């Protein structure tokens, strides 16, 4: 099912939202992605990812925090829902399992 | 912090496409990023980045839902409602509705007329089965000598020889145009001018359908003739003409072998009769035979085989010409193929091309421009009146918006209303067209046969025109009206003025620019026509009458005629010879001792020629009965010829005319306009002709009782030439024919100019009617405070008159430029007087005042109390 599957970019975005805690909105997420992961994404690409996550119910949002720098417009703050946290954990566990199943020698860099 | 604004258009674009749910968040983010980028990397980078971000946001997850909107707006029920409300509005304001519809339908009817004409012109020669492979052979001497000519004709042996030598040539056909032919069948006897001798394959190249007869054989035997239906009726009434005989020039009996299905109209070929070429005989006195390559008088058309490239054929033609044509002649020329469609439109300047019909491309472009301008004037009326009335409908717009109409719905509403109006106008235009087309075509001198099946051709034009007109004229008012903010409207805050006022001004200026342009053009054109009418041509055009007499014993009958005619006191003098009609031969004139001749025009005239026609002899004398040898050696030249020959004193000098007449100059005449005023006066010699003459020319004293004189002359004619038709014309008539297309242009521009003025005036009337109602309260207050009717009059008119004056300032130089160009085709032209410009200004202001005055005076006289109380 589509709702279960978590894309890599979407996962990174959710993790970034968690990192930013209560200051996660468009510009801060974008900046954080750039700073931590050196990953440049357009606001448009980010919007698509956030929309998908909202549709799946993995994150929610609320409006607030207008300032002059934004032309008086409010920000939309994103928070990860419980469902989202579960999905993140599942993704991590799935990956850990895979890690553990890998025979040691396979990871040797040849 | 100093705030940076985002790039305007990108921001707007974003606002337009972004889904409203996301707009605040995204626009905020974008702007925040912009501010940070400005601080970090400067404005240029920040703007660049912003633009990129906006473009990258243009994606499905961000876009608003366009499709959803649209599906609402075309619902049928709403459309019905739109139309219902639209018609109510039309009914409520009958004047505006009438002005819109009348203006549009007049404009559309004129466009219709012009469209028909242009379509006919472009279709000329397009009906022939193999027309795309038909070419005319033309003869270009210009690259080979300075005085060389470009001719539409070649020698008679060319066609048969071409067909013989080149496998590429499927068929070749010669045409020889002839005029002044007398035909006789039973009791009917007439002079005919449009007669063609044509080779037997004529119908293979020009596939005119025959009603009777076999096209393959109709012209193959000598003494065969093919008639048009019109001529068949003229000579045989309703009888079947096939097999009947027609007597030509009282000597040759021709048998009718074919009857065309219809009169040939949509072709450049100009004929009423086709005679088989085998019948053709070299005219009396011509020093040539049908084997003479140098007898350049035959229109020659070839049909190339399929797949033959005409360009690759040209070099072969050059070689062919070298082998045959110029083996024994000093004159050199290149022969080319001219494609059939070009014959009609691009051979006006060729010699010997005046025998067939010509189209005029610049005339067609001019007409299309006029049609476009008139439609523009009518469309502007519509726009102006709609925008001016928009305030009245502002409430409706507000209400609709409150009830959930989106902007696109309103635009569709107003557009569909406009479409309804333009449909009505087009229907009215068709009605007008049907009503006026016969007298109008008569007035414009357009020979269009218009059948009901032609309405079918018009359907796409009508439908397309309806939509184009409706949509184009609705777009601006629709956008304007749909932009009203519902709150403002319902609070009554919308006022006239501002942007739409400015656009309205621009449109009025454009309308009057067009109108003034047409007024001044028609004034100047008619001034030139007046100039042509009154110009002293160097001879007497009003009192000279010619009687056509085509017979072998011309001179004997002329003597008798001279005796009889001179009994009438009105007849002052009598001569014979060519009439002045711009159509003369051109021959080499060689002074004694010189080696090469100079090409000059050659006219034929008999004793007393100059004095009868009224040409002034400035040196020497006219041909005279007291010098009978004049018929052999007398030569009269004009001043231009004297100059061309470089003579101070020409009298007594020896000249050779056309290699066969040796004579001496007996007189020099003042330069007269033997050609139309389009062309400069050229060197000309007059001799007594060696071939037979065809006209008796009389000079009459007064033209007051001309009918009586004609009757008398006709009585005499019965004694002189009972076997010949009596054909009488004033010199003026011949001359006027030279300006037929100019007169047509003049009529056209004054007609459509008048129409444009009318439509523009109508528009102004409608506009002031609306505007004065808006200002009625203001006017009331002004009157209470003591303004007079005249004050109010000026107040209301002032702005419009100002606009008309601006329009004049734009139009006058433009019109001057265009008409100056038109005038350049005349060698003799009127000067463009300052006065016609002043007249145009007065006319345009006058029209504007007339259109404005009724409403303005009505408003100015109205009772102020009522106006102020009016709510």
Contacts between the chains, C-beta under 8 A, distances in Angstrom:
chain1	res1	chain2	res2	distance
A	25	B	25	7.8
A	25	B	29	7.4
A	26	B	25	6.4
A	26	B	26	7.2
A	26	B	28	7.8
A	26	B	29	3.8
A	27	B	29	5.1
A	27	B	32	4.9
A	27	B	33	5.8
A	27	B	36	7.7
A	30	B	29	8.0
A	30	B	33	7.6
A	42	B	52	7.3
A	42	B	53	5.9
A	42	B	56	4.0
A	42	B	57	7.6
A	43	B	26	6.9
A	43	B	29	5.8
A	43	B	30	6.6
A	43	B	33	7.1
A	43	B	53	5.1
A	43	B	56	7.1
A	43	B	57	6.3
A	44	B	53	6.9
A	44	B	56	3.8
A	44	B	57	4.1
A	44	B	58	7.6
A	44	B	59	5.5
A	44	B	62	6.7
A	45	B	56	7.0
A	47	B	22	7.1
A	47	B	26	6.7
A	47	B	57	6.8
A	47	B	59	7.8
A	47	B	61	6.2
A	47	B	62	6.0
A	48	B	59	6.5
A	48	B	61	4.8
A	51	B	61	4.8
A	63	B	24	7.4
A	63	B	25	7.4
A	66	B	28	7.5
A	68	B	1	7.5
A	68	B	3	7.0
A	69	B	1	7.5
A	69	B	3	7.9
A	69	B	31	7.3
A	69	B	32	5.4
A	69	B	35	5.0
A	70	B	28	3.9
A	70	B	29	7.5
A	70	B	31	5.4
A	70	B	32	4.8
A	71	B	27	7.1
A	71	B	28	6.6
A	71	B	31	4.7
A	73	B	24	5.0
A	73	B	25	7.5
A	73	B	27	5.8
A	73	B	28	3.3
A	73	B	31	7.1
A	74	B	24	6.0
A	74	B	25	7.4
A	74	B	28	6.6
A	75	B	25	6.9
A	75	B	28	6.2
A	75	B	29	7.7
A	76	B	24	8.0
A	76	B	25	4.1
